[in-house]
């Protein structure tokens, strides 16, 4: 059978494609904009026809009908990382959560510690060799495709055909539907004076020739905007966004000094504008790979001068980062922060930055705290955290005593909170 004949034999409506799902199945859906809206909307419409179906995903972006506590026994979300649509359910207890390092999700799926019965994903149009590209998010989805009973693609001409290990052959596909709506665009977060100040501290410490991992958020983007004058930067990251594309366009990124994958950027998912998605299409300087390649601390750390930049919500005086919950209440997830902090620590002359404003709620709460609130999920351990940056400066922690850490962190806290932090540190015998 020709590739086109195979394609036509598997093409159907979304309502019919959803019937590939059986009761009790786990459906794996990619990160962010890789989620297939036509398929998930059809599943939502039919959700009461199913029993015990779960949908596993990192960072959902649209609130589909199945985000519904009244029908959770039919179709229930299972979060690898909470996003806006899933956070209320996680906090309310009717959405489940799987704690895991982003880099290890493919391994957990391959070892069947995480189920993957069906895959729903966006895909590019098929090429002449019978391959689709799931360029928007290779992440854990490629591993799920290798394990799933059924693979269902939403084929959309607006999805770029990217290079890398992100290709699915028509022979692997059980069903496909077609759609033409634009890929969801995700704008840059707001950048204010606090973010700019933090960004400047970090940018000043990034040398020419560094390889960058840049997380999502206003502060990482503020760093990016202050790197356009640098030379021969490289990219080895989990997320590619418009900020990285801006660095490429400015000439700051060449990837010429990378030790691994020289001349090429590596990422595992995309989040940005239509311009970014066009930039990704058949770009020989970019490869999209599964997250066990991009986020593996050993593989990423083989690049010299690897710099990781990630945000947190709280840091305590010993250096623990609470980046995913407010006390015991979940907010996001582990993601790739710890992966890249460890990768930068392995890298020769590498630097990992945890960035956060010194306060929250209009300066009423300090984000530098004596101890994390009870129940807080520790995302990155005290032994791994190196540089912590607020708008008031930089605290370098690795190799420092507990006392030195407390002193350094208090020095970058908001001045209004430093007296009470010193008092708490003395009570804790840290000063």
PyMOL commands that set and color helices and strands:
alter all, ss='L'
color gray80, all
select helices_A, chain A and resi 3-10+14-20+32-34+37-45+47-49+69-71+84-92+102-110+141-147+170-172+193-204+218-225+242-250+274-280+291-294+297-301+337-346+402-411+415-427
alter helices_A, ss='H'
color red, helices_A
select strands_A, chain A and resi 26-29+53-58+75-81+96-97+118-123+131-133+150-156+167-169+175-179+211-214+234-235+239-240+265-267+269-270+286-288+306-311+314-316+321-322+325-326+329-330+351-355+359-360+365-366+368-369+387-390+393-396
alter strands_A, ss='S'
color yellow, strands_A
deselect
rebuild
show_as cartoon
